[in-house]
Amino acid sequence: MVDLKSQYDKIKETVNVSIQEVLDTNAYINGPEVHKFQKSLEDYLGVKHVIPCANGTDALQIAMMGLGLQPGDEVITADFTFAATVEVIALLQLTPVLVDVDLYNMNISIEAIKKAITPKTKAIVPVHLFGRAANMEAIMAIAKEHNLFVIEDNAQAIGANCKSSDGVKQKAGTIGHVGATSFFPSKNLGCYGDGGAIFTNDDALAHTLRGIVNHGMYERYHHDVVGVNSRLDSIQAAVLNAKLPLLDQYNAARQDAARKYSIAFEGHENIVAPQICDICDCHVFHQYTLRIVNADRNGLMQHLLDKGIPCAIYYPIPLHSQKAYKDERYKEEDFPVTNQLVQEVLSLPMHTELDDEQIKFITDSVLEFLK
């Protein structure tokens, strides 16, 4: 699904030199490469504070801890996404409130958010799924009206732009009260292990978050808040420093590949391809995900695998149906879109190194099965 080897070959010298500098200085934890990356990412995102951490799941958990959410507080999030989003809500003994998504963009449904708000609701966690920014303008309006926190799960959409009705663009992850991202190797900006970061423009919140990631310490052996051990190591920061200047180029390559995919599938009665917006950059295609309608999606998947073409179903089981998160509050009729998507979605290879020959082979193979 992702060709990290070819991507590495193009930046090999820069990455190797940066890693060697870490090895030579022995500054493995919170070293110069981490500080450099933090500042560079703040500049790229246009956000006041970036707090690096160990992984994207930690980033979400720490963001919620920093906001002071209490056990029993309700947190609304999307039913159609990876489990990490709801996992951290449950770990903190908050109450997950799963809601349906929009069929058009697969992101959290604005109407479903409105219906789910109760006096116990304290936060909304929109997920910018598959690299497409959610409707943050509408979400922030709801949050303002009901005095709610917004925590952006930006693990799949770093570099995507959110465009407001007045034409202003902001980077996904920087619009809510706090944002969280992952640098898992397959992400648009990925390191060579685990890594994550938290974003905020709130000075006081940033101070709290910096303590939480480091055992609650601001001064060694003085624990002012309850914290965790979650730090981005210097070797991973070195890799990210080599990649961050190329992020827009990487995202453009993904968008170009997505455009070629969609042109090949245009007009096919069994394929609903993701929309490509050429003027807003709201989709950076962490995944290129089709909907296969009125056709054998599972058969197509096996056909592609038999031809040696990687493909995957993200995600095959809704969160409300997962054993860990089942709840009598959830009714199947509340999740019509999610239940439809899990039967239709299929993701094709998507990465920065896709070439025209590969794309043609993949699209020809899809069309061969669906003829």
C-alpha positions as CSV (number, residue, x, y, z in Angstrom):
1,M,0.0,0.0,0.0
2,V,2.9,2.3,0.7
3,D,6.4,2.3,-1.0
4,L,8.6,3.6,1.8
5,K,11.8,2.1,0.3
6,S,11.6,4.2,-2.9
7,Q,10.8,7.3,-0.8
8,Y,13.8,6.7,1.5
9,D,16.1,6.2,-1.5
10,K,15.5,9.8,-2.6
11,I,16.3,11.3,0.8
12,K,18.7,8.7,2.0
13,E,21.7,11.0,2.4
14,T,19.9,13.6,4.3
15,V,18.2,11.1,6.6
16,N,21.5,9.2,7.3
17,V,23.4,12.3,8.1
18,S,20.8,13.5,10.5
19,I,20.6,10.1,12.3
20,Q,24.4,9.9,12.5
21,E,24.4,13.3,14.2
22,V,22.1,12.0,16.8
23,L,24.3,8.9,17.3
24,D,27.4,11.1,17.5
25,T,25.9,13.5,20.1
26,N,24.1,10.8,22.1
27,A,21.2,13.2,22.5
28,Y,18.6,10.5,22.1
29,I,15.8,12.1,24.2
30,N,14.6,15.7,23.7
31,G,17.7,16.5,21.8
32,P,18.3,19.3,19.2
33,E,16.6,17.4,16.4
34,V,13.4,17.3,18.4
35,H,13.5,21.1,19.1
36,K,14.3,21.8,15.5
37,F,11.3,19.7,14.4
38,Q,9.0,21.3,16.9
39,K,9.8,24.8,15.6
40,S,9.7,23.8,11.9
41,L,6.3,22.1,12.3
42,E,4.9,25.2,14.2
43,D,6.0,27.4,11.3
44,Y,4.6,25.0,8.7
45,L,1.2,24.7,10.4
46,G,1.0,28.3,11.4
47,V,0.2,27.3,15.0
48,K,1.7,28.7,18.2
49,H,2.6,25.4,19.9
50,V,3.6,22.0,18.8
51,I,4.2,19.4,21.6
52,P,5.9,16.3,20.2
53,C,5.1,13.0,21.8
54,A,5.6,9.2,21.3
55,N,2.7,8.3,19.0
56,G,-0.7,9.5,17.7
57,T,-2.8,7.6,20.2
58,D,-0.8,9.2,23.0
59,A,-1.4,12.6,21.3
60,L,-5.1,12.2,21.5
61,Q,-5.1,11.0,25.1
62,I,-2.8,13.7,26.3
63,A,-4.9,16.3,24.5
64,M,-8.0,15.1,26.4
65,M,-6.0,15.0,29.7
66,G,-4.9,18.6,29.2
67,L,-8.4,19.8,28.8
68,G,-9.3,18.5,32.2
69,L,-12.2,16.2,31.0
70,Q,-13.6,14.2,33.9
71,P,-14.9,10.6,34.1
72,G,-18.5,10.5,32.8
73,D,-18.1,13.5,30.5
74,E,-19.5,12.7,27.1
75,V,-17.3,13.0,24.0
76,I,-18.8,12.8,20.5
77,T,-16.8,11.2,17.7
78,A,-17.3,9.4,14.4
79,D,-18.3,5.7,14.3
80,F,-16.4,5.1,11.0
81,T,-12.7,5.4,11.9
82,F,-9.8,3.6,13.5
83,A,-10.3,2.5,17.1
84,A,-7.6,4.7,18.6
85,T,-10.0,7.7,18.6
86,V,-12.6,6.0,20.8
87,E,-10.0,3.9,22.7
88,V,-8.5,6.9,24.5
89,I,-11.9,8.2,25.4
90,A,-12.7,4.9,27.1
91,L,-9.2,4.7,28.8
92,L,-9.8,8.0,30.5
93,Q,-13.2,6.8,31.7
94,L,-15.0,9.4,29.6
95,T,-18.2,8.3,27.8
96,P,-17.8,7.8,24.1
97,V,-20.8,8.9,22.0
98,L,-20.4,7.4,18.5
99,V,-22.3,9.1,15.7
100,D,-22.8,8.4,12.0
101,V,-20.8,10.0,9.2
102,D,-21.6,11.7,5.9
103,L,-21.9,9.5,2.8
104,Y,-20.4,12.2,0.6
105,N,-17.1,12.7,2.5
106,M,-17.1,9.9,5.1
107,N,-16.4,12.4,7.8
108,I,-18.5,13.0,11.0
109,S,-22.0,14.1,10.2
110,I,-22.8,17.6,11.3
111,E,-26.5,16.7,11.8
112,A,-25.5,13.7,13.9
113,I,-23.4,15.8,16.1
114,K,-26.3,18.2,16.8
115,K,-28.6,15.3,17.7
116,A,-26.1,13.7,20.1
117,I,-25.5,16.7,22.3
118,T,-26.7,16.4,25.9
119,P,-26.0,18.3,29.1
120,K,-23.1,15.9,29.7
121,T,-21.4,16.6,26.4
122,K,-18.1,18.2,26.9
123,A,-16.1,17.7,23.6
124,I,-16.3,16.8,19.9
125,V,-13.5,14.8,18.2
126,P,-13.8,15.2,14.4
127,V,-11.5,12.8,12.5
128,H,-10.1,14.0,9.2
129,L,-10.6,10.6,7.6
130,F,-8.5,9.3,4.8
131,G,-6.8,12.7,4.4
132,R,-9.9,14.8,3.9
133,A,-10.6,17.7,6.2
134,A,-13.9,17.6,8.1
135,N,-16.3,20.5,8.1
136,M,-14.5,22.4,10.8
137,E,-16.4,25.7,10.3
138,A,-19.7,24.0,11.1
139,I,-18.2,22.0,14.0
140,M,-16.6,25.0,15.6
141,A,-20.0,26.9,15.3
142,I,-21.7,24.0,17.2
143,A,-18.9,23.9,19.8
144,K,-19.2,27.7,20.4
145,E,-23.0,27.5,20.7
146,H,-22.8,24.7,23.3
147,N,-19.5,25.6,25.0
148,L,-17.7,22.4,23.9
149,F,-14.1,21.6,23.3
150,V,-13.0,20.5,19.9
151,I,-10.1,18.0,19.6
152,E,-9.1,17.3,16.0
153,D,-7.8,13.9,15.2
154,N,-5.5,14.8,12.3
155,A,-3.6,11.5,12.1
156,Q,-4.5,11.1,8.4
157,A,-4.6,14.7,7.1
158,I,-1.5,16.6,8.0
159,G,-1.0,19.3,5.4
160,A,-4.7,19.4,4.4
161,N,-6.3,22.9,4.3
162,C,-9.7,23.8,5.8
163,K,-11.3,26.6,3.8
164,S,-14.0,28.7,5.6
165,S,-16.9,30.4,3.9
166,D,-15.0,33.7,3.9
167,G,-12.1,32.1,2.0
168,V,-9.6,31.9,4.8
169,K,-7.5,28.7,4.8
170,Q,-6.1,27.0,7.9
171,K,-4.3,23.8,8.3
172,A,-6.3,20.8,9.5
173,G,-5.4,20.2,13.2
174,T,-5.0,23.8,14.1
175,I,-8.6,25.0,14.2
176,G,-10.0,23.3,17.2
177,H,-8.9,23.9,20.8
178,V,-6.3,21.2,20.3
179,G,-5.2,18.9,17.5
180,A,-3.4,15.6,17.5
181,T,-1.5,13.7,14.8
182,S,0.5,10.6,14.2
183,F,3.8,10.1,12.4
184,F,3.4,6.3,11.9
185,P,5.6,5.3,8.9
186,S,2.7,5.1,6.5
187,K,1.3,8.5,7.2
188,N,1.8,11.4,4.8
189,L,4.5,12.7,7.1
190,G,5.9,9.5,8.7
191,C,8.9,8.6,10.7
192,Y,10.7,5.3,10.8
193,G,9.0,4.1,14.0
194,D,6.3,5.6,16.2
195,G,5.8,9.3,16.8
196,G,3.1,11.9,17.3
197,A,2.4,15.6,18.1
198,I,-0.2,17.8,19.7
199,F,-1.0,21.3,18.4
200,T,-2.7,24.3,20.1
201,N,-2.8,28.1,20.0
202,D,-3.7,28.2,23.7
203,D,-0.6,29.2,25.8
204,A,-2.0,27.8,29.1
205,L,-3.1,24.5,27.5
206,A,0.3,24.1,25.8
207,H,2.1,24.5,29.2
208,T,-0.1,21.8,30.7
209,L,0.5,19.5,27.8
210,R,4.2,19.9,28.0
211,G,4.1,18.8,31.6
212,I,1.8,15.8,30.9
213,V,4.1,14.3,28.2
214,N,7.0,14.3,30.6
215,H,5.7,12.6,33.7
216,G,4.0,15.9,34.8
217,M,7.4,17.6,35.3
218,Y,8.4,21.1,34.4
219,E,11.4,20.9,36.8
220,R,13.2,17.6,37.3
221,Y,11.7,15.5,40.1
222,H,8.9,18.1,40.7
223,H,5.6,16.6,39.5
224,D,3.0,19.3,39.2
225,V,0.4,17.4,37.2
226,V,-0.4,13.8,36.6
227,G,1.5,12.9,33.5
228,V,2.7,10.1,31.3
229,N,5.9,9.1,29.6
230,S,5.4,10.1,25.9
231,R,8.3,11.7,24.1
232,L,9.3,11.8,20.5
233,D,12.8,10.4,20.3
234,S,15.6,12.3,18.6
235,I,16.2,9.7,15.8
236,Q,12.5,9.9,14.8
237,A,12.7,13.7,14.9
238,A,15.8,13.5,12.6
239,V,13.8,11.5,10.0
240,L,10.9,14.0,10.3
241,N,13.2,16.9,9.8
242,A,14.3,15.4,6.5
243,K,10.7,14.9,5.4
244,L,8.9,17.9,6.6
245,P,10.3,20.3,3.9
246,L,9.0,17.8,1.3
247,L,5.5,17.4,2.8
248,D,3.7,19.7,0.3
249,Q,5.5,17.9,-2.5
250,Y,4.5,14.5,-1.1
251,N,0.8,15.6,-0.7
252,A,0.8,17.0,-4.3
253,A,2.1,13.6,-5.6
254,R,-0.7,11.8,-3.7
255,Q,-3.3,14.3,-5.2
256,D,-1.9,13.8,-8.7
257,A,-2.1,10.0,-8.3
258,A,-5.7,10.3,-7.0
259,R,-6.6,12.5,-9.9
260,K,-5.4,9.9,-12.4
261,Y,-7.2,7.1,-10.5
262,S,-10.5,9.1,-10.6
263,I,-10.2,9.9,-14.3
264,A,-9.8,6.2,-15.1
265,F,-12.9,5.4,-13.0
266,E,-15.0,8.4,-14.2
267,G,-18.6,7.5,-15.1
268,H,-18.4,3.8,-14.0
269,E,-21.8,2.8,-12.6
270,N,-20.2,0.6,-9.9
271,I,-17.5,3.0,-8.7
272,V,-17.9,6.0,-6.5
273,A,-14.5,7.7,-6.4
274,P,-13.5,10.3,-3.9
275,Q,-14.0,13.9,-5.0
276,I,-10.9,15.9,-5.8
277,C,-11.1,19.6,-5.0
278,D,-8.5,21.5,-7.0
279,I,-9.0,24.9,-5.3
280,C,-9.0,24.1,-1.6
281,D,-6.5,21.3,-1.0
282,C,-8.9,19.9,1.6
283,H,-7.9,16.3,0.7
284,V,-4.3,15.0,0.9
285,F,-5.2,11.4,0.2
286,H,-3.7,9.4,3.1
287,Q,-5.9,6.7,1.5
288,Y,-7.6,6.6,-1.9
289,T,-10.9,4.9,-1.0
290,L,-13.5,3.9,-3.5
291,R,-17.1,2.9,-2.8
292,I,-18.0,-0.2,-4.8
293,V,-21.8,-0.2,-5.3
294,N,-24.1,-2.9,-6.7
295,A,-21.1,-5.1,-7.3
296,D,-18.9,-7.7,-5.5
297,R,-16.5,-5.6,-3.4
298,N,-15.0,-8.6,-1.7
299,G,-14.6,-10.4,-5.0
300,L,-12.8,-7.3,-6.5
301,M,-10.5,-7.2,-3.5
302,Q,-9.5,-10.8,-4.0
303,H,-9.1,-10.2,-7.8
304,L,-6.6,-7.4,-7.0
305,L,-4.7,-9.4,-4.4
306,D,-4.4,-12.3,-6.9
307,K,-2.8,-9.9,-9.3
308,G,-0.3,-8.8,-6.6
309,I,-2.0,-5.4,-6.1
310,P,-2.2,-4.4,-2.4
311,C,-5.6,-3.2,-1.3
312,A,-7.5,-3.0,2.0
313,I,-10.9,-2.4,3.6
314,Y,-10.7,0.6,6.0
315,Y,-12.7,-0.2,8.1
316,P,-14.6,-3.5,8.0
317,I,-16.4,-3.3,11.4
318,P,-18.0,-0.1,12.8
319,L,-16.9,1.0,16.2
320,H,-20.4,0.6,17.6
321,S,-20.2,-3.1,16.7
322,Q,-16.8,-3.7,18.2
323,K,-16.9,-6.0,21.3
324,A,-15.0,-3.4,23.3
325,Y,-17.3,-0.5,22.5
326,K,-20.8,-2.1,22.2
327,D,-23.4,-0.2,24.2
328,E,-27.1,-0.5,24.6
329,R,-27.4,3.2,23.8
330,Y,-26.5,2.5,20.1
331,K,-29.2,1.4,17.7
332,E,-28.4,0.2,14.2
333,E,-30.8,2.7,12.7
334,D,-28.6,5.5,14.0
335,F,-25.7,4.4,11.8
336,P,-27.1,3.9,8.2
337,V,-24.2,5.5,6.4
338,T,-21.5,3.7,8.5
339,N,-23.2,0.4,8.0
340,Q,-23.3,1.0,4.3
341,L,-19.7,2.1,4.0
342,V,-18.3,-1.0,5.7
343,Q,-19.9,-3.0,2.9
344,E,-18.7,-0.8,0.1
345,V,-15.3,0.8,0.8
346,L,-12.0,-0.4,-0.8
347,S,-8.7,1.4,-0.6
348,L,-6.1,1.2,-3.4
349,P,-2.4,1.8,-3.1
350,M,-1.6,5.4,-2.4
351,H,1.8,6.9,-1.8
352,T,4.3,9.4,-3.2
353,E,6.0,7.0,-5.5
354,L,3.1,5.8,-7.6
355,D,3.9,6.1,-11.4
356,D,1.7,6.1,-14.4
357,E,2.4,2.5,-15.3
358,Q,1.5,1.3,-11.8
359,I,-1.7,3.4,-11.8
360,K,-2.7,2.0,-15.2
361,F,-2.2,-1.6,-14.1
362,I,-4.2,-1.0,-11.0
363,T,-7.1,0.8,-12.7
364,D,-7.2,-1.7,-15.6
365,S,-7.4,-4.5,-13.1
366,V,-10.3,-2.9,-11.3
367,L,-12.2,-2.2,-14.5
368,E,-11.4,-5.7,-15.8
369,F,-13.3,-7.2,-12.8
370,L,-16.2,-4.7,-13.0
371,K,-16.7,-4.8,-16.8
